[in-house]
Amino acid sequence: MTQAEVIDRSGKENKSSADKLRAINTIPGEMRAVVLDGTGFSHLAVRKVPTPRPGPRQMLARVDAAGICTSLIKLIEQGPNHPLLSGWDITSFPLILGDEGSVTLVEVGAELHSRYHPGARYVIQPSVDISPINHRERYRDGARGVNKVAVGYTLAGHLAEYVLVTEEILEAGCLLPLPDASLPYAHAALSEPFSCVISAQDHHVHLTQDNPLGQRGVIKGLKAGGVTVVQGAGAMGRMHVALAMSYRPRAIVVADLVESRLDVVRKLFGPRAAELGIDLRALNPTKEDLPQAVNSLTSYAGADDVIVAVGARQVIADAQGLLGRGSVLNLFGGLKKGEDTVGFETSLIHYKEVNITGSSGGSPWDVARTLDLMAAHEIDAGDHIARIGDLAHAGDFLQMIKAQAIDGKAVVYPHRPCAEIRCVTSWTAQDEKQWLEVSG
């Protein structure tokens, strides 16, 4: 793999996308993949590598679409020092990146024929909570003490034409079938970032008590009929808004310093919020008084759920002033190591009985829940897609994300080579169908 040829960005050496999409059972000897073999972007390239073949308890899947995740920047910049690599030598054993994607099975190992069939569509939950089964010798100390691996890290990822579904993925329950086979490839590929949002909101816990002598009950998730605040209207913040509406709060307040993001919030979610009877307000805290907006909605009682979807210490500190009694503060946006200490008003937590929570990713259940919500049209992943491209654009997309030059998710179609990046404001099933019918 280390000597694999770097291919032309246009992808002209590959078969036409139409042929690839129709011929599920035609598996080439080589494939294109986004490979990392050292630390830094200079070690990232699209290469031709051998197409993996499954063992008896493995499967090969065609990658139909793959999302570009912000976390890849950390992996590229840290290289072998990334905590999820556990000593894996990426110079000797390069990584195929990509933790977001949707796939179709094309080859099933001999021992799995009764359970799986070519042509079936799935999503892979990339966070695999299990000790390595394969290549234990490539990890530090023979993988002793390693109890978690990840797709797109030491397990091959989705930024390739094909991906190997290994024993680790299957035994950890991380291969999730689509509840609706008509879900667009790109939408299903975004189930992973949405699953992180579902996990975060599922961490919200509200206590209930019907009467003073009654036992307390527990309700998970955002408070129905309550007031939710989402601070940060970037790609992940907007996903929080989309999911929040499924809990049917009576009001959602979205705050961000970037006016264009607030405009997107109003455009994307205004009609849906009105249909559901949700009072949606998008405001810039430098121009409008956020605490006063919350007070006016709650008669100064404070919000029920506050989600900080931006990594900013001051925003976290200020969020405490928005909290009501028995509310939940969710610290979704992470802070850099060494800059992650924030002061909290302990009397607020004590007297208002506030819960502070957070989460660092989803589980297989969260992915399955995401797919169900997509199938039920409760969330529309297409609203969050801003760029469409080819595997060759993965590095460009990551640089754009790093420079905050893209507001939304980028998706690539590994079997539909194209020379140019397409900018979009949304991406529907019909958009995808037309895109795949035309060769790049």
N, C-alpha and C positions, 0 to 999 in steps of 0.2 A: 504493500500500500504506500510505503514511503517513496517509492520510485514511480508512482502512478503519474500519468501524463495530465498536466493542467490543460483543460480544454478551452476552446474559444467561447467567449461570453454569449454569442448568439445561439449556441447549442445546435449548430447546423450539422454536426456530425451524427446526430441522433435521428432515429426514425421519426416519421411524422406523428404528431400527437393523436390524430385520428386513428392511425394503425395501433398505437400503443393502447389507447383506451378501449378499442374493440377486441383486441387479442389478449384477453386475460391470461390465457394459458401459454402465451409466447414469452418465455423468460430468457432474456439475453445473457450472454456470458459475462458482460461488463455492464456497469451502470454509472451514472453520474451521481456524485455525492459531495456535500460540503464538508470538508475535512480540516481538522485542526491538528497540527503536529508540533506545536511549540507555543510559547507565550507571546501574545500580541497578534494584532491583525495581519502582520506580515506573514504569519504562519497559517492563515486561513485561505483556503482556495477550493474551487470546484474541480474535482478530479474524476478520472475514470478509474474505477476500482472493480475488483471481481464481484459479481452478484453473489451474495451468500446463498447457500443451499441448506435447507433445514434438515436437522437430524430427526430421529424417530419421534421425539417429544417436542419438536419445534415446528414452526410454520413460517412460510414466506408470505409477506403481504406487499401489494402494490401501494405506494403512497399516493393517494389521490390529491391531497392538498396538505400544505404545512404552513402553520403560522410562525411568525418571527417573534420570539420571546425576548423581552428586555434582559432576562437573567443570563442570556448567552453572552452579553457584554462582560459580565463578571467572570464567567468561565474563560473567555478568550484572554482577558487581561490578567487573570491569576494563573492560568495554565495548570501545571501539575500541583500547584499549591491550593487549588480549590478543594474545599473540605469534602465534596462528594466524590472526589477521585481516589481518596484513600491510598495515596502512594502510587497510583497507576502511572507508568512512564509513557507519556503521550508521544515522545519522540520515537520510541521503538514500536509503540502500538497506538497510532493516531486515532482520534475520535471522529465519528460521524455525528454531527450536531443535530439538534432539533427535538424539542420536547413537546411540541404541539402539532397534531396532525390527525387525519382520518385516513383509513386504509381499507383495502379489499383483499381478502385472502386469495392467493393464487396457487399455493402449494402447501399441502398438509402432510406432516410426518406420519409414518406408518402406524404409530401407536395412537394417533388422534383421529383416525378416519371416522370413528363412530360419533364423534362429538362436533367436528368442524368440517366445513365443506367450502371448496373454492367458490368465489363469487359472493360470499357473505361479507357484509360491511361492519366495521368495528371502529372504535376509538380506543387508544391505549392510554391509560393513566400513567404518566411518566414517573411518578414517585413510587418506587417499588420497595415496599417495606419487607425485605427479606434478605438473608445473607446470600452472597454470590454462590451460584451453582457452577457456572462456567468460568474458566480462566482464573481460578483463585490464585495461581502462582504469579499473576501480573499485579496483584495488590500488595501493599505493605504487609509483611509478616504473614504471607499466605492468606490474607483476608481475615486473619484472626481479629475478632471484635468488630468487624464490619457487618452491620445489620440492616443496611439500606443501600440500594443501588438506584440508578436513574437512567431512563431512556434519554438519549442525547448526550450522555456522559460516558460511563463505562459500558453501558448497553447502547448499541447503535441506534441513532435517532432518525427522525422523519425527514430531514433535509437531504433526501436521496430518492432515487426512483423506486427503490424497494427497501423494506426493513425486515429484519429477522425477529420473529416473535419467539422469544426464548422461554425456557422453563421457568425462569424467575418471574416473568410477566404473568404466566398462566397460574403458577402456584400462589402468587400474591393476589389473584383475582383482579388483575389490572387490564384485562381485555374485555371491553364493554360493548355489547351489541347495540346497534342503532334501533330504537323503538319504531322508527319510521324510515324505511329504506329510501324514501324520496327526499330526505334532508340533503341540501346541497353539500358538496364536499367541503367547501370553505367554511360553512356554518358549523358543521360537525368538528372541523379542525379547531375551532375556537372554544370547544367545550372545556378545554383545560384551563384557560384563563378565567372563564366564567365559573368553573368549579371552585377556584380560589375565592371568588366573591361569595358563592353559595356557602362555602365552609365558614367564611368570616361572619356572614349574617346568621348562620346556624349557631354560632357561638354566643349570640345574644340570649340572655336568660332574664325573663321578667317573672317576678313572684306575684301570685294572685291570692286573694283572700276574700271570699264571698261575704263573710261577716266576722266581727271581732272574735267570736268563739270558734270560728272554722279553721281548719288546717290550711296551711299555705300550699298552693299549687305552683307548678312551674310551666311556663309557656316559652318554648324556644322560638327564636327569630325576632324580627322587628314587631313592635306592638301594633296590632291592627287597630285602626281608629286613632292612632297616636300621631305624633309629629316627629319626623325623621329629618336629620340634617346630614348632608354629605358635603364635606369640605374637600375640594379638589375635583375639577370637572374634566380631567384628562381621560384617556381611554379607559382606565380601570375605574375611575370615579363614575363615568357614565354607565359602566356595567353595573355598578352599585345602584344607580338610579333605576336602571331597567329592572333589576331584581327586586328592589324595594317596592315597586308598584305591585308586585305579586302578593305582597303582604297586606295591601290595601290600607296604608296609613291615610289619615285624613289630609295630611299636608306633607310635602317634601320641600325642604329648602336646600338649594345647591349653591355653594359659594366658590368663587374662583377669581383670581386677579386678571385673568385673560378674557377679554370681552368676547373674542371669537368662540371660545369654548362655551361660554354661557349661551351664545346664539345657537350653537349646535344642540345644547340641552333643550332649549325652547322648541327648536324645530323638530327634533327627534321625538321628544316625550310629551310635548304640550297637548297634541290631539288625544293621545292615549290617556293621559292624566285626566283630561276633561271628560272623556268617555267614562272613566272609572269614578268620577267625582272627587279626584284628588287635587288639592290646591298646590300646584307646582310653582315655586318661585325660584328664579335664578338671579343671583345678585353678586355684585363686586363689593367686597368689604371695604375697599378704599373709597367707595362712592355711596354706599348705603350702610346703615348700622345693622350688622348681623345680629347682635344680641337683642336689639330693639325689635327686629323682624320676628325673632323667635318669641319674644315676650308678647308681641301683639297677637300671635297665633295661639298662645297658651295662657293668656291672662297672667303672665309673669310666673307661671308654674315651671317653665323650662321644658326642653325637648325630652322625648322618651328615648330616642336613639340618635347618637352622634357618631358618624363614621369619618375618620380622618384618612382620606385616601391620597395624601400627599406627604412626602417625607420632609417635614419642616418642624423644627422644635417649637417655634413661636406659635404655629397653628395648633399644635398639641396643647401647649400651655393655655392658649386663649379658649380652646374648646371646653375647658372645664367650666367656664362661665355660662355655657349654654345648657348645662345639665339640669334636669329636673329630679325630683325624688323618685328613687327606684329606677333610674335610667341606666343606660349602658353606653359606655364610651369605647369605641372600637378603634384601636391603633393599627390601621391597615397599612399605611405608608411607612416603610422602614427608614431608619436613620443610619448614617455611616458609623462604623465602629469608632469609638472614641468621642463621638458627638451624640451619643444616644442616651445621655442622662438628662431627664427632664423633671423639674420639681412638680409635686402634686400637693394640693391643699388637702391635708388629711382630714380636717374637720368637715370638708365637703363630702368626702367619701363616707365618713362616719355618720354624720347627721342626715345626709340625704340618701344614705344606703345605696350609693352608686356602685355599679359593677364596671370594672375596666378589663377589657379582653383584647385578644388579637389572634391571628392565625398566620401560618406561613405556608399555606398550600392546601389543596383539596385531597380527598381520598377517593377511592373508586366509587363510593356511594355518591359523592358530590358530582362526579362526572355523569353518573347515571341520572341523577336528579336534573342536571343541566340538560341532558338530551331529552328527558321527558318534558321539561319546560319549553324547549325548542319545538318539540312535536306538537305541544298544546298551544303554540303561538303566544305564550306568555312573555317570551323574550325573542328578539330578532337579532341574531348575530350579525346579519348583513348591515345593520345600522352602524356597526363599529369597525367596519373595514374601510381603509383609506387608500391602500396601495395594493396593486396586483402585479405579479411578476413571475420570474423564472428562478430556478436554483442559482443561476449566475448572479442574481441581484441580491442574494442574501447578505453579502458583506455591505453593499450599499445601504440596504435597509437598516442594518445594525448601526452604521455610522450616522444615518439620519435620525434614528432613535436616540443615539447618544448625544447628538447635537440639538435634540428637541425640535427637529425640523419636520416631524411627521406627527400629526394628531389623530391617532387611531391605529388600528392593527394593519399589518402587512401580511399578505398571504401569497404563497408561491404554489404553482402547479408543476410538479417535477416532470410530468409527461407532456407538457405543453410549452416547449421552448419558445421564447420570445426575446427580441433584442431590446425592446423598450419597456420601461416601467409605465404602468397605467395608473393614473390618479383617479380615484372615485370618491363619491360622497356616500355611497351605499352600494351593496352588492347582493342582488337578488338571485333566486334560482334561475330565472330567465337570463340574467346577465351571465351567469356561469355557463349555462347551456350554450349560449351564443359564442362565448369565449372559447369553449372547448371544441366547438365545431369548426373553428377557423385555425389553420396552422399558423405558427409564429413566423 
